Amino acid sequence: QVRLVESGGGLVQPGGSLRLSCAASGFTFSTYDMRWYRQAPGKEREFLARISDTGDSTNYAGSVRGRFTISRDNDKNTVYLQMNILNSGDTAVYYCKVDVLDNDAWGQGTQVTVTS
């Protein structure tokens, strides 16, 4: 079955950086677009970034464009989210997602906390 496992979250100071990873299995990773989302306490889940199956095309939410970069390694079945210039508003649980045959699959999430 489809499985997504996020990692790389943690505590970081304002202005710092983190790189999240999402390891995928159970489907042909190289043929699917991948997405990152986040959910802050008391807020709805928010789309952050999308990358095409080949990695040639990316899209970003306005709130993270220019600070976050999505990438993928199809040989490792892994999608990444490089996050720079983090601020307190980036504190959230971060999730990767794939839509396989019209079924959304989510990972368990990884917590990112930005605090001084």
PyMOL commands that set and color helices and strands:
alter all, ss='L'
color gray80, all
select helices_A, chain A and resi 29-31+88-90
alter helices_A, ss='H'
color red, helices_A
select strands_A, chain A and resi 3-7+10-12+18-25+34-39+46-51+58-60+68-73+78-83+92-100+103-106+110-114
alter strands_A, ss='S'
color yellow, strands_A
deselect
rebuild
show_as cartoon
